[in-house]
């Protein structure tokens, strides 16, 4: 009798373990392969079987397993899949992909894709839009400063405040447009539509910081700092330390001394060596000014598009007493210091390596 009970217990344990394993396996198969929203063009040819469709999806990194795809589609009755051309991303779940394939897709051959990279400024955004749509460079710049449009945005988005009304800002939506790849209907798309898409993405990425305890700085300040970190930092680790440097300098009433703000103040989109005149340009963007007018101050506004890593670094900097940093442009290493002597020693050491930067 004891033996029978023991056998039953073993069977129950094994069965439970197998069910747990199966549940975990199924859950994983249903989850997205990745988190990229960048869409891929996938062609499902006429007459393709469910197995063949699964293989196409797996080869393109959109599902985990073509075998699971086949059996899951058959068992759930989701196997009436349409042959056409689709735009799919690896951030879609298996059920989302099946729903699209079942419905079919009104593929638009006129659709265009524009990728806005992290760290580009409004002038570069304007060039990209002008190069890929029927809008002009001037159309983009005008919309970025259109007071009527901006008033609507302030009503719609919590993070767009009266701070953008400052006439000292070069482009009032600088730093507010989220960098990503956007699929747009055709070349006749309006600048306003593109901006709205980019602002919707920024809204999603700023949502974790909506209830942040804004004390000395407001959201415009955080975006300004995050944009500096985007241009200064070689990686997100460096950016959290750089944020510590800038916060410490603000607290001490020191100049932030950031070359990237000087470049922006002078409207430079390339990396030629800065001149004495450029360093001394009087501008609320230029944190390199030595006359004391920018001591303890952030630039008047953001200077470029901002990644999620730079946003996080601005809100959650590394703790420390750093006041200086310098990077080796060859090795991509950044060195941090809490005193001027060590900083200048490293700067002298890197003088030849970093000449011109």
C-alpha positions in Angstrom: 0.0 0.0 0.0 2.8 2.4 0.9 4.5 1.6 -2.4 1.4 2.4 -4.4 1.0 5.7 -2.6 4.7 6.5 -3.3 4.2 5.7 -7.0 1.1 7.8 -7.2 2.9 10.7 -5.5 5.8 10.4 -7.9 3.4 10.4 -10.8 1.7 13.5 -9.5 5.0 15.3 -9.0 6.2 14.4 -12.4 2.9 15.4 -14.0 2.8 18.7 -12.2 6.4 19.4 -13.2 5.6 18.6 -16.8 2.5 20.9 -16.7 4.6 23.8 -15.2 7.3 23.3 -17.8 4.7 23.2 -20.6 3.0 26.3 -19.3 6.3 28.2 -19.2 7.2 27.0 -22.7 3.9 28.1 -24.1 4.1 31.4 -22.4 7.6 32.0 -23.8 6.5 31.1 -27.3 3.6 33.5 -27.2 5.8 36.4 -26.1 7.5 38.9 -28.5 11.0 37.8 -29.7 12.4 41.3 -29.0 11.4 44.9 -28.2 12.1 46.7 -31.4 9.2 48.6 -32.9 11.1 48.9 -36.2 8.9 47.2 -38.8 10.1 44.7 -41.4 8.4 44.1 -44.7 7.3 40.5 -44.9 5.9 38.9 -48.1 3.6 35.9 -47.7 3.3 34.4 -51.2 0.1 33.0 -52.6 -0.4 29.3 -51.7 2.0 29.4 -48.8 1.0 26.8 -46.1 0.9 27.5 -42.4 4.2 25.7 -42.0 5.8 27.8 -44.7 4.5 31.0 -43.2 5.9 30.0 -39.9 9.3 29.4 -41.4 9.2 32.8 -43.1 8.4 34.5 -39.8 11.1 32.6 -37.9 13.7 33.4 -40.5 12.9 37.1 -40.1 13.2 36.9 -36.3 9.5 37.5 -35.6 8.6 34.3 -33.8 10.5 31.9 -31.6 9.6 28.6 -33.4 7.9 27.8 -36.7 6.9 24.4 -35.3 5.0 25.9 -32.3 3.5 28.5 -34.7 2.1 25.7 -36.9 0.6 23.7 -34.0 -0.7 26.7 -32.2 -2.4 28.1 -35.3 -4.0 24.8 -36.0 -5.2 24.0 -32.5 -6.6 27.5 -32.0 -8.2 27.7 -35.4 -6.2 30.7 -36.4 -4.9 29.1 -39.6 -6.8 30.9 -42.3 -3.9 33.2 -43.1 -3.9 35.7 -46.0 -1.2 36.0 -48.6 0.0 39.6 -49.0 2.8 42.0 -47.9 2.9 42.9 -44.2 4.8 45.3 -42.0 5.6 43.4 -38.8 8.0 44.0 -35.8 9.6 41.7 -33.3 7.9 43.5 -30.5 4.6 41.9 -31.5 3.2 38.9 -29.7 2.4 35.7 -31.6 -1.3 36.3 -31.2 -0.9 39.9 -32.6 1.0 38.5 -35.6 -1.7 35.8 -36.2 -4.5 38.4 -35.9 -2.8 40.5 -38.6 -2.2 37.5 -40.9 -5.8 36.4 -40.4 -7.2 39.8 -41.2 -4.9 40.4 -44.2 -3.2 43.7 -44.7 -4.1 46.6 -46.9 -0.4 47.1 -47.8 0.5 50.6 -48.9 3.2 50.6 -51.5 3.5 54.4 -51.1 4.4 54.1 -47.4 7.7 55.7 -46.3 10.0 55.1 -43.4 12.1 57.8 -41.7 14.6 57.0 -38.9 15.4 59.9 -36.5 18.5 59.0 -34.5 19.2 59.9 -31.0 21.3 63.1 -30.6 20.2 64.9 -33.8 18.9 68.5 -33.6 15.9 70.2 -35.2 17.9 71.2 -38.3 18.9 67.6 -38.9 15.3 66.5 -38.3 14.2 69.2 -40.9 16.7 67.9 -43.4 15.4 64.3 -43.0 11.8 65.3 -43.4 12.6 67.4 -46.4 14.6 64.6 -48.0 11.9 62.0 -47.5 8.6 63.9 -47.9 7.1 66.7 -50.0 7.7 69.1 -47.1 10.5 71.7 -47.2 13.2 72.3 -44.6 11.5 75.7 -43.9 8.1 74.0 -43.4 9.6 71.9 -40.6 11.4 74.8 -38.8 8.2 77.0 -39.1 6.1 74.2 -37.5 8.5 73.8 -34.7 8.0 77.4 -33.8 4.3 77.8 -34.7 2.6 79.4 -31.7 -0.9 78.3 -32.6 0.2 74.7 -33.0 2.3 74.9 -29.8 -0.7 76.1 -27.8 -2.6 73.0 -28.8 0.3 70.8 -27.8 0.4 72.4 -24.3 -3.2 71.5 -23.8 -2.6 67.9 -25.0 0.7 66.9 -23.3 1.5 67.4 -19.6 5.3 67.7 -20.4 4.9 70.7 -22.8 4.7 73.8 -20.6 5.0 77.5 -20.9 8.8 77.1 -20.8 8.7 76.6 -24.6 7.3 80.1 -25.1 10.7 81.6 -24.5 11.8 83.6 -27.6 15.5 82.8 -26.8 14.8 79.2 -27.9 16.1 78.4 -31.4 13.4 75.8 -32.0 10.7 75.5 -29.4 10.1 71.7 -29.9 13.8 70.9 -29.8 14.3 67.9 -27.5 10.6 67.1 -27.3 10.4 64.9 -30.4 11.3 61.2 -29.7 13.9 59.6 -31.9 12.6 56.4 -33.5 11.7 54.8 -36.9 8.3 56.0 -38.1 6.3 54.4 -40.9 4.3 57.1 -42.6 1.5 56.9 -45.2 3.2 58.6 -48.1 5.4 61.5 -49.1 2.4 63.9 -48.8 2.4 63.4 -45.0 2.3 66.7 -43.1 4.9 68.0 -40.7 2.3 68.3 -38.0 1.4 64.6 -38.4 5.1 63.6 -38.1 5.6 65.8 -35.1 2.4 64.4 -33.5 3.7 60.8 -33.9 7.0 61.7 -32.4 5.4 63.5 -29.5 3.1 60.5 -28.8 6.2 58.4 -28.4 7.8 61.0 -26.2 4.7 60.9 -24.0 5.0 57.2 -23.6 8.6 57.4 -22.6 8.1 60.2 -20.2 5.1 58.6 -18.4 7.3 56.9 -15.8 8.5 60.4 -14.7 5.1 62.0 -14.6 4.7 61.8 -10.9 8.4 62.6 -10.3 9.0 65.0 -7.4 9.8 68.2 -9.4 11.5 70.6 -6.9 14.3 72.8 -8.1 14.0 71.7 -11.7 11.0 71.2 -14.0 10.4 68.8 -16.9 11.9 71.3 -19.4 15.1 71.4 -17.3 15.3 67.6 -17.2 15.0 67.4 -21.0 17.7 70.1 -21.3 20.0 68.1 -19.1 19.2 64.8 -20.8 20.0 66.3 -24.2 23.4 67.3 -22.9 24.0 63.8 -21.6 22.9 62.4 -25.0 25.6 64.4 -26.8 28.3 64.1 -24.1 28.0 60.5 -23.2 29.5 57.5 -25.0 27.2 55.1 -23.1 24.4 55.1 -20.5 26.9 54.3 -17.7 28.9 57.4 -18.5 25.7 59.4 -18.7 24.6 58.6 -15.1 28.1 59.8 -13.9 28.0 62.9 -16.1 24.6 63.8 -14.6 26.2 63.6 -11.2 28.9 66.1 -12.4 26.3 68.5 -13.8 24.1 68.4 -10.7 27.1 68.9 -8.4 28.2 71.9 -10.5 24.7 73.4 -10.4 24.6 73.0 -6.6 28.0 74.8 -6.3 27.1 77.5 -8.7 29.8 76.5 -11.1 29.7 76.7 -14.9 28.6 73.4 -16.5 31.3 73.9 -19.0 29.8 71.7 -21.7 31.3 72.0 -25.2 28.2 70.5 -26.8 26.1 73.5 -25.6 28.7 75.8 -27.2 28.4 73.9 -30.5 24.6 74.2 -30.4 24.8 77.9 -29.5 26.9 78.5 -32.6 24.6 76.2 -34.7 27.4 73.9 -35.6 26.4 70.4 -36.9 29.9 69.2 -37.4 32.8 68.6 -35.0 35.5 71.0 -36.1 37.6 72.5 -33.4 35.9 75.4 -31.6 37.4 78.8 -31.7 37.9 81.3 -28.9 35.2 83.5 -30.4 32.8 80.5 -30.4 33.6 79.6 -26.8 32.8 83.2 -25.8 29.6 83.6 -27.8 27.0 85.2 -25.5 24.1 82.8 -25.5 21.7 81.3 -23.0 22.7 77.9 -24.6 26.4 78.3 -24.1 27.4 76.8 -20.7 31.1 77.4 -21.4 30.9 81.2 -20.8 33.5 82.3 -18.3 31.9 85.7 -17.5 29.8 84.1 -14.7 26.4 84.7 -16.5 25.8 80.9 -17.0 27.2 79.7 -13.6 25.0 77.1 -12.1 22.6 77.2 -15.1 21.4 74.7 -17.6 21.1 75.8 -21.2 17.8 77.6 -22.0 16.5 74.5 -23.6 17.3 71.0 -25.0 19.8 70.7 -27.8 18.9 67.4 -29.5 16.7 64.3 -29.6 16.9 62.2 -26.4 17.2 58.4 -25.9 15.5 56.6 -23.0 19.0 56.0 -21.5 19.7 59.7 -21.3 16.3 60.4 -19.9 16.8 57.9 -17.1 20.3 59.3 -16.4 18.9 62.8 -16.0 16.3 61.7 -13.5 18.4 59.1 -11.7 22.1 60.1 -11.7 24.8 58.2 -10.0 25.6 59.4 -6.5 29.1 60.9 -6.0 31.2 64.0 -5.7 32.4 64.2 -9.3 33.0 67.7 -10.7 34.9 67.0 -13.9 35.1 64.4 -16.7 37.1 63.9 -19.9 36.9 61.2 -22.6 39.6 59.5 -24.6 38.1 59.7 -28.1 40.2 56.7 -29.3 39.4 54.2 -26.5 35.9 55.7 -25.8 36.7 55.7 -22.1 35.5 58.5 -19.9 37.3 59.5 -16.7 35.7 61.3 -13.8 37.3 63.4 -11.1 36.3 65.2 -7.9 39.2 67.7 -8.0 40.7 70.1 -10.6 44.3 68.9 -10.4 43.6 65.3 -11.3 41.3 66.5 -14.1 44.0 68.7 -15.6 46.6 66.0 -15.3 44.4 63.7 -17.4 43.6 66.5 -19.8 47.3 67.1 -20.4 47.9 63.4 -20.9 45.1 63.2 -23.5 46.1 66.5 -25.2 47.5 64.9 -28.4 44.8 62.2 -28.5 41.9 64.6 -28.3 43.4 67.4 -30.3 40.6 69.3 -32.1 37.8 68.1 -29.8 
